[in-house]
């Protein structure tokens, strides 16, 4: 019955429906290659320092471009802002594809991807906050994550297979075509303009330290799980096998998919209790992961973390959208995005100078960054 209600809601809310379809296509496209980007740099002979510097600059550009992104989305509209992000992302993939031949400076790639992610995610979250309902927001966030998980679960496996048998060139072409297609569903309805009267003083007014720390923790833990951990296990545990890494990533998403169904429902009733449970659970998993040494241990712990991350992230997003009331919607989402980038910058600056201490980063940084959301 619960699934039936969600299914009907999917078709009733046209704006969310468009977002669901768009993010599904984008999620599949990005999942084809996203987990392999740091590994691609590694295979090209870049040091850990250079790789982490690339991500630090990416986050810095995202941070600096967040306010201009808010102004652009206010003037052009949320959907056109998301559309504008796609050329930057495709250009990033072109530079990435031709990196071996032309040896582009990595900061150029960082600028391209930083602008793209800033334009897209700020507008996406403002759009979702505007059209999701507080009463059903946990289920709506859960449904969005289910859709993302469904279309992402095969991505790393397919991406690993394409990389193994066809190479990066074919994979980049496939990803670019999908990214262009992902934006089309957004324009089945009218454009949306969210006014944002820029004021630096107004931006910082009323901010709470617990919210700031929560966003920073989200940025640290998210980047650690999506970038640093896959790079670590690929090199030191999985024997540098693309398909093995793809299987691990897909297993994590598959287990997360199952848990999303339950977490989305209960987060509408007990948002903060579910969030607290998820932060503690995820912290414990990070400690356990710092001790693993075999591929089977990777599979088990990553599957468990698929559950813990869902338990933590679904209510976290729902609460964040709750905070984004109409008059402060752009401001709250902008704060979220900027402090998430701050978290990423802090993580990669530390990693640049502690490349020999990745295990300790997982053991201490993972739990701490998770627990920062405990009081959100």
FENVEN-V912416 format. One line per field, one symbol per residue. ss: DSSP state (H for helix, E for strand, C for the rest). phi: phi as a letter, one per 20 degrees, with the letter a starting at -180 (. if undefined). A space follows every 10 residues. Layout:
ss=???
phi=???
This chain:
ss=CHHHHHHHHH HHCHHHHHHH HHHHHHHHHH HHHHHHHHHH HHHCCCCHHH HHHHHHHHHH HHHHHHHHHH HHHHHHCHHH HHHHHHHHHH HHHHHHHCHH HHCCCHHHHH HHHHHHHHHH HHHHHHHHHH HCCCCCHHHH HHHHHHHHHH HHCCHHHHHH HHHHHCCHHH HHHHHHHHHH HHHHHHHHCC CCCCCCCCCH HHHHCCCCHH HHHHHHHHHH HHHHHHHHHH HHHHHHCCCC CHHHHHHHHH HHHHHHHHHH HHHHHHHCCC HHHHHHHHHH HHHHHHHHHC CCCCHHHHHH HHHHHHHHHH HHHHHHHHHH HHHCCHHHHH HHHHHHHHHH HHHHHHHHHH HHHCCCCHHH HHHHHHHHHH HCCCCC
phi=.ffffffffg efefffgffg ffffffffff ffcgfeffff fffenffggf fffgfffgff fgffeffgff ffffeeofff ffffffgfff fgfffffegf edlgfggfff ffffffffff fffgffffff dedffdffff fffffffffg eefegfffff ffffdcnfgf fffgffffff ffegffefcf fcddfcffbf fffefnfdff fgffffffff fffffecffg ffffeeceml dfffffffff fgffffgffg gefgffffdc gfffffffff gfffffffff dfccgfffff fffffgffff feefffffff fffefgfdgf ffffggffff fggffggfff fgdcfecfff fffdffffff ffegdf
